[in-house]
Amino acid sequence: MATGVASASAASLSGAGSTLVQPLEALWASGYQSSTGTSISYAGVGSGTGISDITAGLVDFGASDAPLSAAQQGQCPNCVQMPWALSATAVGFHLNGIGSLDLSGKVLAEIYLGQITKWNNSAIKALNKKTKLPNRKITVIYRSDGSGDTYAFTNYLYHVSSAWAGKVGPPATTVSFPTGVQGKGNAGVTSILANTNGGIAYVAASYLIQQGGLGAIAVENAAGKFTYPNLKNISAAAAAFTSVPSNNAISIVDPPKRAKLAYPISTYTYVIVPKNTGKAALLQGWIRYALTTGQAFGAKLDFAPLPSAVVTAASNTLNSLS
């Protein structure tokens, strides 16, 4: 239930950032305006720009699928972050006549390093023995803008591939991919993938669902199981991590072996706001709506409900805004 907003008919908030959360945020904004009269405008410009915009005070809230780094927190010392949605970065592909594939992190890393260049490579065939794979060039597609999906995807590769860790380095919202073509935002990447027979791309799960006609890759988790970014698998990844640190930054990428059902590139997405702002009450009402009533909008877009411990931690931080 939305609370904390009085006489809000002329009230408004602006935000920018994550394209992963953008489809869900649009539903939240519509529902919240209907309930309270408060107008929410949001620009899906990528997590990196969302962080820089809130740091510069250009918007009332930022949104990012990557938590603030130490350097970013230092540049915005008055900012706090709260997980407000839970989803996953999917890996989609486009091969005419083939709808699903299994890939390990090692093979994904070799594809994105430019070491595996054909779909009928022996390493891919070994994981998909019942699938007739074409002798077609793999077109690697990645994000051109600062992206939380890039952070989640490269975080997974960093954990499971020493070759990736050595050549590309730690996860970040922007990295130097050794090969491939660029797309801006999840929409741009998805569009390129849809038009590229032979393409592979990491993309927010909701965009892959909405596009239709593209193949989905089951990614190997630490238990050796190949899982898709379905709700139960995203929830299983989150359930493997029960504590919330004081800064609310929770990485659920590559969960431990005991999480047998977990999808290994699951991720929280965060709202970032300044403390002691004149719009604290408006922000509290809006974010509280997202944390509670708004969670019901998530399932059809492949957003799993937030665990109760995460809601509690986010709510405690929210209460500290004013």
Secondary structure as GFF3:
##gff-version 3
##sequence-region A 1 322
A	DSSP	beta_strand	12	17	.	.	.	ID=ss1
A	DSSP	alpha_helix	22	36	.	.	.	ID=ss2
A	DSSP	beta_strand	39	44	.	.	.	ID=ss3
A	DSSP	alpha_helix	47	55	.	.	.	ID=ss4
A	DSSP	beta_strand	61	64	.	.	.	ID=ss5
A	DSSP	alpha_helix	70	75	.	.	.	ID=ss6
A	DSSP	beta_strand	79	94	.	.	.	ID=ss7
A	DSSP	beta_strand	100	103	.	.	.	ID=ss8
A	DSSP	alpha_helix	105	112	.	.	.	ID=ss9
A	DSSP	alpha_helix	122	127	.	.	.	ID=ss10
A	DSSP	beta_strand	139	143	.	.	.	ID=ss11
A	DSSP	alpha_helix	148	160	.	.	.	ID=ss12
A	DSSP	alpha_helix	162	167	.	.	.	ID=ss13
A	DSSP	beta_strand	181	183	.	.	.	ID=ss14
A	DSSP	alpha_helix	185	194	.	.	.	ID=ss15
A	DSSP	beta_strand	199	204	.	.	.	ID=ss16
A	DSSP	alpha_helix	205	211	.	.	.	ID=ss17
A	DSSP	beta_strand	215	220	.	.	.	ID=ss18
A	DSSP	beta_strand	226	227	.	.	.	ID=ss19
A	DSSP	alpha_helix	231	239	.	.	.	ID=ss20
A	DSSP	beta_strand	266	274	.	.	.	ID=ss21
A	DSSP	alpha_helix	280	291	.	.	.	ID=ss22
A	DSSP	three_ten_helix	293	297	.	.	.	ID=ss23
A	DSSP	three_ten_helix	299	301	.	.	.	ID=ss24
A	DSSP	alpha_helix	308	319	.	.	.	ID=ss25
###
